Structure formats: structure tokens, C-alpha cells
Amino acid sequence: MGISNLRTFKIFLGSLVVGLSVVGCAHTVVVEIPPKIDLQPYKTIGIVEFASNSKEDFNQIATQKFMGFIQNAQPQLRFLELGPEDQLLRKLGRNSLDIEAIKAIEEKYGVSSIFTGSIEISDMKPKVSIGTDLSSLRASAVVNISMVSKHWDTVSGATIWSNSRQGHWKVAGINSNSKDISFSMNNPEDQYGRYLEELAFAVTDNFRPHYVKRDAPK
């Protein structure tokens, strides 16, 4: 094969590889799926601090994680933090967060909707397993955490969205055998913060866009 023919052949092969690469890369495209719930029509949204059965400040952590995930998904949103429910009700002169109280929030604070929520943290529950030869032992402490949230229309007082999630997490553990013993315990505040973050991310899924691969148009 002559030099000119060899050069032509190389050019042909190069063009073929580029063409195949383009075809291979172009057969799918990533498409953005809008959030199931678009909160943009609400000019300002109120959020009541989540209630909690814990004595720690986990209610504030849960509220901030929840609000943060929504704002990251829909950055133009504006939130008005209304504080704990009991303090809010005293300001409104109400005994409970009923329909009339929801409407009163709109009149006093000018928000078109509000989010409320709660978290519940169970007591630690032990789990123990013993090896079949009785030479090993595994024990752990597990907690169950649940998160519930609602979105209310403040004009009508109607519930327009609700969601909940729960999960189990290990907070301490011990492993032993005939040769060794090990013990582990996580920092409660840091660990529970991560658990609440996971729950808040799951609960707010309806407010986030999603991305899927689809066949490219021909």
C-alpha cells in the first residue's frame, strides 16, 4: 500500500471512529423531570418548628434540614420561620392548630401556606445474638425515628400535602468472641443529626426535580 493510500486509509479509520463515538454517545440523553409539587406560586411560606418527643434540640435540627432541602430544590422560595407551635398559638390567641388558627396565621403573617411537622424518637431497643457454638456474642442498641410533615393552605385551612418516613438505626454495639471484645458507641447528637437529615431528604422528595436517561430523538 502506497503512502498516499495509507494516509487516506488512516483518515477513513479516524472518521469512522469519531462517527461511531458520536452515535454511541447520542443514543441517550439526560432529561430533567420537574418536581411533583411546585411551590413557586406561593409567594411566602411559613414553617412552624417541628414538634418532638425528645428533650434535645432535635426539633430545630429537623426543621432546618427540612427547610434547607426544599430551598435547595426550589431556590426562589422564601420561608418565614414562625417558631414553636405553642408559642405561635399564644400569639394567635388559640388553643390548637385547627382550621381557624391556620387562617389566623395568614391574616397575621401574610403567608399563603405553612409547613408543620413532627419527629418521634423511640427509646433504645437492645438486640442480642449468640453464636451457635456459644463462643461469640453480638449486641446492639437500635432506635426508630419517624418524621411526619403537612403543608396547609392558609386561605382555606385545607391540607394540600402530607408525607412521612421512618427508619431504624444502630447507635451502639458490642462484639465479643473467645479472643477479643470490641465496643462502639456513636456521638448521639452527631449521629441523630445524620438520621434526621436522611429522613428530611426522603420526606421532601416531592419537591425536588429528578433526572432520567431517555432515548435521544432520531
C-alpha positions in Angstrom: 0.0 0.0 0.0 1.4 3.4 -1.0 2.0 6.3 1.3 -0.9 8.3 -0.1 -3.2 5.3 0.1 -2.1 4.6 3.7 -2.8 8.2 4.7 -6.3 8.0 3.1 -6.9 4.8 5.0 -5.9 6.3 8.3 -8.2 9.3 7.7 -11.0 6.9 6.9 -10.5 5.0 10.1 -10.3 8.2 12.1 -13.6 9.4 10.7 -15.2 6.1 11.3 -14.1 6.0 15.0 -15.4 9.6 15.5 -18.7 8.8 13.8 -19.2 5.7 15.9 -18.4 7.6 19.1 -20.9 10.3 18.2 -23.6 7.6 17.6 -22.7 5.8 20.8 -22.9 8.9 22.9 -26.0 10.3 21.3 -28.4 7.4 21.7 -29.5 8.6 25.2 -30.0 12.0 26.8 -30.5 13.1 30.4 -33.9 14.6 30.9 -34.9 16.7 33.9 -38.3 15.7 35.4 -39.9 18.7 37.2 -40.9 18.4 40.9 -44.2 16.7 41.5 -45.1 19.8 43.6 -44.1 23.2 42.5 -44.1 25.7 45.4 -43.3 28.8 43.3 -46.9 30.0 43.2 -46.7 30.6 47.0 -45.0 33.9 47.5 -44.0 33.4 51.1 -44.3 30.1 53.0 -44.4 29.8 56.8 -42.8 27.0 58.7 -43.6 26.0 62.2 -40.8 24.4 64.2 -41.2 20.7 64.1 -42.5 19.1 67.3 -40.5 16.4 69.0 -40.8 14.0 71.9 -37.1 14.4 72.6 -35.6 16.7 75.2 -32.7 17.5 72.9 -32.8 20.2 70.2 -33.6 17.7 67.5 -36.8 19.6 66.6 -34.7 22.6 65.5 -32.3 20.3 63.5 -35.2 18.5 61.8 -36.8 21.9 60.9 -33.7 23.4 59.4 -32.8 20.2 57.4 -36.4 20.0 56.0 -36.4 23.7 55.0 -32.9 23.5 53.6 -33.7 20.6 51.3 -36.8 22.4 49.9 -34.9 25.6 49.3 -32.0 23.8 47.6 -34.5 22.2 45.3 -36.5 25.4 44.6 -34.1 28.3 45.4 -36.6 31.1 44.7 -38.8 30.2 47.7 -39.0 32.4 50.7 -39.7 31.0 54.2 -40.9 32.8 57.3 -39.9 30.9 60.4 -42.8 31.0 62.9 -41.2 29.4 65.9 -42.5 26.5 68.0 -46.2 25.7 67.8 -47.0 26.5 71.4 -45.5 30.0 71.2 -47.2 30.6 67.9 -50.6 29.6 69.3 -50.2 32.0 72.2 -49.5 34.9 69.8 -52.7 33.9 67.9 -54.8 33.5 71.0 -55.6 29.9 70.0 -55.5 26.6 71.9 -54.8 24.3 69.0 -53.6 24.4 65.4 -57.1 24.0 63.9 -58.5 25.4 60.7 -59.3 28.8 62.2 -55.7 29.0 63.6 -54.3 28.3 60.1 -56.4 31.1 58.7 -55.3 33.4 61.5 -51.7 32.8 60.5 -52.4 34.1 57.1 -54.0 37.2 58.5 -51.3 37.9 61.0 -48.2 37.0 59.0 -49.3 37.2 55.4 -48.1 33.7 54.4 -50.0 31.8 51.7 -49.2 28.4 53.2 -47.4 26.8 56.1 -45.5 23.6 56.8 -45.8 21.8 60.1 -44.2 18.6 61.2 -43.1 16.3 64.0 -40.4 13.8 64.8 -40.7 10.9 67.2 -37.6 9.1 68.6 -38.1 5.8 70.3 -36.2 4.5 73.3 -33.1 2.4 72.6 -34.0 -1.2 72.0 -31.4 -3.9 72.6 -30.7 -6.6 70.0 -28.7 -9.6 71.1 -27.4 -12.6 69.0 -25.3 -15.5 70.3 -23.2 -17.7 68.0 -24.2 -21.3 67.6 -21.1 -22.5 69.4 -21.8 -20.0 72.3 -18.3 -18.6 71.8 -19.4 -15.3 70.3 -21.8 -12.6 71.2 -23.2 -9.6 69.4 -25.3 -6.9 71.0 -26.5 -3.6 69.8 -28.9 -0.7 70.6 -31.3 0.4 67.9 -33.6 3.4 67.7 -36.6 4.1 65.5 -37.1 7.6 64.3 -40.2 8.8 62.3 -40.9 12.2 60.6 -44.3 13.5 59.6 -45.0 16.8 57.7 -48.0 18.6 56.3 -48.5 21.5 54.0 -51.5 23.7 54.7 -53.3 26.3 52.6 -53.8 29.3 54.9 -56.7 30.8 53.0 -58.9 27.7 53.2 -57.2 25.9 56.1 -57.1 22.7 53.9 -54.2 20.2 54.0 -52.7 20.2 50.5 -49.8 17.7 51.0 -48.6 15.3 53.7 -45.8 12.8 53.8 -44.0 10.6 56.4 -40.9 8.4 56.7 -39.3 6.3 59.4 -36.2 4.2 59.9 -34.1 2.1 62.3 -30.5 3.0 63.2 -27.9 1.4 65.4 -26.5 3.7 68.0 -24.2 1.4 70.0 -22.8 -2.1 69.6 -20.6 -4.8 71.2 -18.9 -7.8 69.6 -17.1 -10.4 71.5 -15.5 -13.8 70.9 -13.1 -16.1 72.7 -10.1 -13.9 71.6 -11.3 -10.4 71.5 -14.1 -7.9 72.6 -14.9 -4.6 71.0 -17.4 -1.9 71.9 -18.7 1.0 69.8 -20.9 4.0 70.6 -21.7 6.9 68.4 -22.0 10.5 69.5 -25.8 10.9 70.0 -26.1 14.5 68.7 -24.0 14.0 65.6 -25.5 10.6 64.8 -29.1 11.7 65.3 -28.5 14.7 63.2 -27.5 12.5 60.3 -30.5 10.3 60.8 -32.8 13.3 60.8 -31.1 14.6 57.6 -31.8 11.3 55.9 -35.4 11.4 56.9 -35.8 15.1 55.8 -34.3 14.3 52.5 -36.7 11.4 51.9 -39.8 13.3 53.1 -39.1 16.3 50.8 -38.7 14.1 47.7 -41.8 15.5 46.0 -40.3 19.0 45.9 -37.1 18.0 44.0 -36.5 17.6 40.3 -35.3 14.2 39.2 -33.1 13.2 36.2 -33.6 10.2 34.0 -31.9 8.8 30.9 -34.1 8.5 27.8 -33.6 7.6 24.2 -32.5 10.6 22.1 -34.9 11.7 19.4 -33.9 10.5 16.0 
